[in-house]
Structure formats: C-alpha cells, structure tokens
Amino acid sequence: MPDLSTLLPLVAILMAVGAFAGVLAGLLGVGGGIVLVPAFFYLFSGLGYGSDDLMQVCVATSLATIIVTSIRSVMAHNKRGAVDWQILRQWVVPIAIGAVIGVLVVHQLSTSTMQIIFAIMVFIIASYMMFGKSSWQIADGLPGGLFRAWFGPLMGFLSVLLGIGGGSIGTPMQTLHGIPIHRAVATSAGFGVTIALPSAIGFLLTPVADAPPYSIGAINIPAFLIVIAMTMITAPLGATLAHKLDPKKLKRVFAVFLMLVALNMLRKAFL
C-alpha cells in the first residue's frame, strides 16, 4: 500500500486538476476529458507510474468521470428544453458501437502510440477552436442514415481514443449542419453518456500492469472520485465567470494552451 508521502501529493494534485477541469467546463463549455487526460498522464508518470499502458489508465479514468458530468449536464440542459432527444435517439447506437470498438483498439495500443494520436487530434481540435467561426455552415440539417452509419461510430471511436465525451467532435458536427449552438452543446452532452458508459464498463474489465494505486482494471478510483467531487463544485463557478468574461478570447487562449500540450505530448512520445 502506498504511504502518505505518495498519497497526499496525489490527492492534492488531483483536487487541483479536478477544480481546473470544472472551471473550464463551465467557462468554455469544453469537456473535461481534453484537460484530464494530459493532466493524469503528467501526474501519474511524475509519480513513477510510467508503464506501457499508462495512457490507457488516463483515457479510461477520464471517460469514467464523463459518465457523471455528462448526465448532470444533460439533466441541466433538459430543464431548459435544449436537448434534441430525436437526434440523440438516432445517434445512440452508432456512437456506442464506435465506443466499444475504441475500447478494443485502445487495449492493443502502447502509451507512445496513444500519445501521438492524442497530440495530433487535440491539435486539430484546438485549431478549430482558434480559427472556427459560428457562421460556418455546410447544410441546413443533419444528413440521413448513411452519414450517421459511418460518422457515429467514427465519433465514438475517436472520442474513446482521446478520453473525451464527444462534445469537441459532436458540437461542431451539428453546428456545421445548421443546429443552433445551445441545442448542439446540450445534445452533445448526451453523446458523452453514450460514449463513456459502455467504454468505462469495458475498461473496468481491462487489466493494466503497474497501474497507479487503487485502480480497477484501467480506471483509477481515487482519481475518478476526487475529480468528480471537484468538478461538481467548480463547474458552477466557471459558468458564473462565463457571463463576466469574453468567452471568445478565452477560447483562443485555451486553444493555444491545448496546442502547447499537444506538442509537448508529441515530444514525449518520441523521447
């Protein structure tokens, strides 16, 4: 069992990470996973848990937290009538299929490979945050079943590889097809549950050698519990700040931060 000299720094840093992720989620509408995965990686590797499967733990633990935060978000948005349940029902099965495939693929990937995938995808997401405009639109409505049949699994698959809830992919996909931004964000929260629930169950059954203490399968339980507790406290603070600060400027600053994180992750993958 780890001693207090290991546990206390772990708890303190996880509280800070959870608080930061919660503020960002409330402030920018950005899912915590895009922050949690690199934070978990730097934290656990800094504490000496640098196994070949470490990124599996980071991704799996991030997805476990998304179950709780996405359900909470869907309930809050639904009270305002913002969730498009028809879209959600149509997309649940394709997204869940992609998520299950993602778990199977992640189990076969090394940490360095996952670092490279994470870095490239996050850099693309950050670039869209930096340069994307709300006026961009390619259609007046979502395409039919054929588009859903390939893009739904792709979204679920990529989200699991990145340890995110799908909002970074699902929200732009909807707004580009004419869905209003508030409805797109609310519906994407439902995508998050669809992605995170089956993948977290799969990761609980995924054995990981040299995992951080108190992990079940690939999910680190202390990280999950502490981060959830902190995000619940700080997300409302972020939402309050969002009404006082300029979200467009903050998103650009955060996009630069994500680009730096992605580049540093890429550098570490090749060391």
Secondary structure, DSSP 8 states (H G I E B T S, - for coil): ---HHHHHHHHHHHHHHHHHHHHHHHHH---THHHHHHHHHHHHHHTT---TTHHHHHHHHHHHHHHHHHHHHHHHHHHTT---HHHHHHHHHHHHHHHHHHHHHHTT--HHHHHHHHHHHHHHHHHHHHH--TT--S-SS---HHHHHHHHHHHHHHHHHHT--SHHHHHHHHHTTT--HHHHHHHHHHHHHHHHHHHHHHHHT---TT--TTEETTEEHHHHHHHHHHHHHHHHHHHHHHTTS-HHHHHHHHHHHHHHHHHHHHHHHT-
